Amino acid sequence: MQKEKVEDKVFTEKISKKFEFDEAVAAVFDDMLSRSVPFYNEVRKLIVSLILKEQKEGLKILDLGSSTAKFLLDLHTKMDVKMQLKGLDNSQAMLDRAEQKCQAFGADITLELADMLSYDYAEEDVIVANYTLQFIRPMQRLELVKALFAGLKEDGMFIFSEKVVFEDKVLDKEMIDIYYAYKKEQGYSEYEIAQKREALENVLIPFTIKENIQMCKDAGFTKIETVFQWANFVTFVVKK
């Protein structure tokens, strides 16, 4: 029987360290995502639908920062043919949760503890990175996307979602205020919101939409589209 979802209470107490994907976060991560990322479930379904349009036997799908494998499990339950599903994460706590879930669902999903900056990407059909690149240091982000470009097949696809900032600082502040109002509607207190903001400072570093697009161009990609946006959350579909 699937365990009941644990509610995110990580930031109800004063923080003592910067944000990290440890056991405390892994235990509540599914709830944290669904309440912290606007339209997270809808975006996940959209990406699954895009991949299903391309599905064929043996298609290689790689999820970067696969956390508790929620996305891969969704894809696994919807696919009509056997595709190769693999998740990479650098948090053992997340992978432990993912393994438990995959075993519970009897899902044939490969999970690997890995540093995505040094991973050997090869002949991938689809690479997905949902709210993952924003945790990579800006100086290293372009090199990672270059490696993804090189590791994709010629007709491959890179799909990624990111929190973004706006060039217009007034608009940016307004969007942040709207986002925090959204989080309050999800049951987070002002104290929890402030604690998480402090914990994420200099850990989550967002780009503008233009910077994300330019990064993809600099990596070699030529087809770059946005397929979803709510305030400062955007999903990109990128092809060679």
URZI-V423029 format. One record per backbone hydrogen bond with DSSP energy under -0.5 kcal/mol. NH is the residue of the N-H (numbers start at 0). CO is the residue of the C=O. If there is no record, write none. Layout:
BEGIN
{{NH & CO} {NH & CO}}
END
This chain:
BEGIN
{{8 & 6} {11 & 8} {18 & 198} {21 & 19} {25 & 21} {26 & 22} {27 & 23} {27 & 24} {28 & 24} {28 & 25} {31 & 27} {32 & 28} {33 & 29} {34 & 30} {35 & 31} {36 & 32} {37 & 35} {39 & 36} {42 & 38} {43 & 39} {44 & 40} {45 & 41} {46 & 42} {47 & 43} {48 & 44} {49 & 45} {50 & 46} {51 & 47} {52 & 48} {53 & 49} {53 & 50} {54 & 50} {57 & 81} {58 & 55} {60 & 58} {60 & 83} {61 & 59} {61 & 125} {62 & 85} {63 & 61} {63 & 127} {64 & 87} {65 & 62} {65 & 87} {68 & 65} {72 & 68} {73 & 69} {74 & 70} {75 & 71} {76 & 72} {77 & 73} {77 & 74} {78 & 74} {82 & 80} {83 & 58} {84 & 82} {85 & 60} {86 & 109} {87 & 62} {88 & 111} {91 & 89} {94 & 90} {95 & 91} {96 & 92} {97 & 93} {98 & 94} {99 & 95} {100 & 96} {101 & 97} {102 & 98} {103 & 99} {104 & 100} {105 & 101} {105 & 102} {106 & 101} {108 & 106} {109 & 84} {111 & 86} {113 & 88} {113 & 111} {115 & 113} {117 & 114} {118 & 114} {120 & 118} {123 & 150} {124 & 59} {125 & 59} {126 & 156} {127 & 61} {128 & 158} {130 & 128} {130 & 160} {131 & 160} {134 & 131} {135 & 132} {139 & 136} {140 & 136} {141 & 137} {143 & 139} {144 & 140} {145 & 141} {146 & 142} {147 & 143} {148 & 144} {149 & 145} {150 & 146} {151 & 147} {151 & 148} {152 & 123} {155 & 152} {156 & 124} {157 & 237} {158 & 126} {158 & 156} {159 & 235} {160 & 128} {161 & 233} {163 & 231} {164 & 206} {168 & 166} {171 & 167} {172 & 168} {173 & 169} {174 & 170} {175 & 171} {176 & 172} {177 & 173} {178 & 174} {179 & 175} {180 & 176} {181 & 177} {182 & 178} {183 & 179} {184 & 180} {185 & 181} {186 & 183} {187 & 182} {192 & 188} {193 & 189} {194 & 190} {195 & 191} {196 & 192} {197 & 193} {198 & 194} {199 & 195} {200 & 196} {200 & 197} {202 & 199} {203 & 199} {204 & 133} {204 & 202} {205 & 203} {206 & 162} {211 & 207} {212 & 208} {213 & 209} {214 & 210} {215 & 211} {216 & 212} {217 & 213} {218 & 214} {219 & 215} {219 & 216} {220 & 215} {221 & 238} {222 & 238} {223 & 221} {224 & 236} {226 & 234} {227 & 234} {229 & 232} {232 & 229} {233 & 161} {234 & 227} {235 & 159} {236 & 224} {237 & 157} {238 & 222} {239 & 155}}
END
